[in-house]
Amino acid sequence: MNEELVILVDENDQQVGLMPKMEAHEKALLHRAFSVFVFNENKELMLQRRALHKYHSPGLWTNTCCSHQREGESNIAAGKRRLMEEMGFVTDLDESISFIYKAPFDNGLTEHEFDHILLGNYEGLPNLNPDEVSEWKWMSLEDIKIDMISNPNVYTEWFKIIFDKFYKHIEQ
């Protein structure tokens, strides 16, 4: 299987090229990504715990799902595709904000992403893909905020950045 390509972008989210995902993470090059936040009717966020064998951030809690758009794929289509691949369901998504972040990891890789935040609602149970996700739970944003202060090392870097800087944009 060919390695997945990511879309390299400039600071205005204009495509400047394609590159294998691992190479982009090794070189810390800016590329397009998305983060999905799915809420239930109680305004709780569906969190996932990344599978323990993931190449970075294994076993850490994070937003409902995230990944990279494919060339020619809209943010919404990419979010729905990845929701199905990771969490086993699809729901309507709306675009929220986007921002650039850079987060180095202990393994020498760096996430340098132009991240698009997608919001959705869902009331069912996920059907987890064990290659991607080890467990899931619903949590209120307030409980997440409190837990992030007490246990920052159990959350992914991008989730902490989004939560810290863009809380008001994900609060429904």
C-alpha positions as CSV (number, residue, x, y, z in Angstrom):
1,M,0.0,0.0,0.0
2,N,1.3,3.5,-0.9
3,E,1.9,5.9,2.0
4,E,-0.8,8.5,2.4
5,L,0.0,11.9,0.9
6,V,-0.7,15.1,2.8
7,I,-1.4,18.5,1.2
8,L,1.4,21.0,1.8
9,V,0.0,24.5,2.2
10,D,1.2,28.0,2.8
11,E,0.0,30.3,5.7
12,N,-3.2,31.1,3.7
13,D,-4.1,27.4,3.2
14,Q,-3.2,27.5,-0.5
15,Q,-1.9,24.2,-1.7
16,V,1.9,24.2,-2.6
17,G,2.5,20.5,-3.1
18,L,1.9,16.9,-1.9
19,M,4.2,14.8,0.3
20,P,4.1,11.4,2.0
21,K,2.7,11.9,5.5
22,M,5.7,10.6,7.4
23,E,8.1,12.8,5.4
24,A,6.0,15.9,6.1
25,H,6.0,15.1,9.8
26,E,9.8,14.4,9.8
27,K,10.5,17.7,8.1
28,A,7.9,19.6,10.1
29,L,6.3,21.1,6.9
30,L,3.0,22.9,7.1
31,H,0.2,20.7,5.8
32,R,-3.6,20.7,5.8
33,A,-5.5,18.8,8.5
34,F,-8.9,18.7,10.3
35,S,-10.2,18.0,13.8
36,V,-13.7,16.8,14.3
37,F,-15.7,17.5,17.5
38,V,-18.9,15.6,17.9
39,F,-21.4,16.5,20.6
40,N,-24.5,14.8,22.0
41,E,-27.8,16.5,23.1
42,N,-26.3,17.0,26.6
43,K,-23.5,19.1,25.0
44,E,-20.9,16.5,25.9
45,L,-18.0,15.9,23.6
46,M,-17.2,12.4,22.3
47,L,-13.6,11.8,23.1
48,Q,-11.4,9.0,21.7
49,R,-8.3,7.4,23.2
50,R,-5.8,6.8,20.4
51,A,-4.8,3.2,19.9
52,L,-1.7,2.1,21.8
53,H,0.3,1.3,18.7
54,K,-0.2,4.7,16.9
55,Y,3.2,6.2,15.7
56,H,2.7,9.3,17.7
57,S,0.5,10.2,20.7
58,P,-0.5,6.5,21.4
59,G,-3.0,6.0,24.2
60,L,-3.7,9.7,24.6
61,W,-7.2,11.2,24.8
62,T,-8.3,13.6,22.0
63,N,-11.2,15.0,20.1
64,T,-13.6,12.7,18.3
65,C,-11.3,12.2,15.3
66,C,-8.7,14.0,13.2
67,S,-6.7,13.4,10.1
68,H,-5.6,14.9,6.8
69,Q,-7.6,15.8,3.7
70,R,-6.8,14.0,0.5
71,E,-6.1,16.0,-2.7
72,G,-9.4,17.3,-4.1
73,E,-11.4,16.3,-1.0
74,S,-13.4,19.0,0.9
75,N,-12.9,19.5,4.7
76,I,-16.5,18.1,5.3
77,A,-16.0,15.1,3.1
78,A,-12.7,14.3,4.7
79,G,-14.2,14.6,8.2
80,K,-17.1,12.3,7.3
81,R,-14.7,9.8,5.8
82,R,-12.4,9.7,8.8
83,L,-15.3,9.6,11.3
84,M,-16.4,6.4,9.6
85,E,-12.9,5.0,9.4
86,E,-12.1,5.6,13.1
87,M,-15.4,5.8,14.9
88,G,-17.7,3.7,12.7
89,F,-20.4,6.4,12.1
90,V,-21.1,9.5,10.0
91,T,-23.0,12.6,11.0
92,D,-23.5,16.0,9.4
93,L,-20.5,18.4,10.0
94,D,-20.2,22.1,9.9
95,E,-16.9,24.1,9.5
96,S,-15.9,26.3,12.4
97,I,-12.5,28.0,12.6
98,S,-9.1,27.1,11.3
99,F,-5.6,27.9,12.7
100,I,-2.0,26.9,12.4
101,Y,-0.1,25.0,15.1
102,K,3.2,23.3,15.5
103,A,3.8,20.5,18.0
104,P,7.0,18.5,18.2
105,F,6.9,14.9,19.6
106,D,9.4,12.8,21.5
107,N,9.9,10.5,18.6
108,G,11.4,13.3,16.4
109,L,8.2,13.9,14.4
110,T,6.4,17.3,14.3
111,E,2.8,18.1,13.6
112,H,2.8,21.4,11.7
113,E,-0.8,21.8,10.6
114,F,-3.3,24.2,9.1
115,D,-6.1,22.6,11.1
116,H,-9.8,23.0,10.2
117,I,-12.2,22.5,13.1
118,L,-15.4,20.6,12.2
119,L,-18.4,20.3,14.5
120,G,-21.2,17.8,14.5
121,N,-23.9,16.2,16.7
122,Y,-24.6,12.5,17.3
123,E,-26.7,10.4,19.7
124,G,-25.7,6.9,18.9
125,L,-22.8,4.6,19.9
126,P,-19.6,4.5,17.9
127,N,-18.3,1.3,16.3
128,L,-14.6,1.7,17.0
129,N,-11.8,0.7,14.6
130,P,-9.3,-0.9,17.0
131,D,-6.4,0.0,14.6
132,E,-7.2,3.6,15.4
133,V,-9.1,3.9,18.7
134,S,-8.8,2.0,21.9
135,E,-11.8,3.5,23.8
136,W,-14.2,6.4,23.9
137,K,-16.3,8.4,26.3
138,W,-18.6,11.4,26.5
139,M,-17.3,14.4,28.6
140,S,-18.6,17.9,29.3
141,L,-16.3,20.7,28.1
142,E,-16.1,21.9,31.7
143,D,-15.0,18.4,33.0
144,I,-12.4,18.2,30.2
145,K,-11.1,21.7,31.1
146,I,-10.7,20.6,34.7
147,D,-9.1,17.3,33.8
148,M,-6.6,18.9,31.4
149,I,-5.3,21.0,34.3
150,S,-4.9,18.0,36.6
151,N,-3.8,15.5,33.9
152,P,-2.3,17.3,30.9
153,N,-0.2,14.3,29.9
154,V,-3.2,12.2,29.0
155,Y,-4.3,14.5,26.2
156,T,-2.9,15.0,22.7
157,E,-0.9,18.2,22.0
158,W,-3.3,19.5,19.3
159,F,-6.4,18.9,21.5
160,K,-4.8,20.9,24.3
161,I,-4.0,23.7,21.9
162,I,-7.5,23.7,20.4
163,F,-9.0,23.6,23.9
164,D,-6.9,26.3,25.3
165,K,-7.1,28.8,22.4
166,F,-10.4,28.1,20.8
167,Y,-12.7,26.9,23.5
168,K,-15.4,29.4,22.7
169,H,-15.5,28.3,19.1
170,I,-16.1,24.6,20.0
171,E,-18.6,25.3,22.8
172,Q,-22.0,24.8,21.4
